[in-house]
Amino acid sequence: MYMENNITFTMIKPDAMENGHAGEILSIIIKSGFYISALKLVSLSKKQAKIFYNIHRTKPFFDELVEFMTRCPIIVAVLKKKNAVEDFRQLIGSTNPDEAKNGTIRKLFASSMGENSIHGSDSNENARVESSFFFAGSEIF
């Protein structure tokens, strides 16, 4: 489909959705040179959230994370750009918005480590896994 390092996955999280930042975030992503290959609005069920975040199931914040991610619809997207994962991680900034660089999405829109406005895949492998969780291959352009 694409070169290994040319796609990444993102979610605009409930806090950003509730605060009306989705449009601004998408605009920043596009202006930063990312092409939106797939996009949809979804409401995660608790079961889906538990499966998606299974890697965190033993951590103390797991139940809170599931509640957070299911409290309202979110936007999920597959993004395309050369070196997509690395470039997108730079664009979104540190998980802790207090440590994020100025101009990054989390510095601009996140309120805390738990409600940090956006998700970005942390590896090429996870980008493929996370993308396929939400999108069939025929939905990614």
Buried (B, 14 or more C-beta within 10 A) or exposed (E): EEEEBBBBBBBBBBBBBEEEBBEBBBEBBEEBEBBBBBBEEEEBEEEBBBEBBEEEEEEEEBEEBBEBBBBEBBBBBBBBBEEBBBBBBEBBBBBEBEEBEEEBBBBBBBEEBEBBBBBBBEBBEBBBEBBEEBBEEEEBE
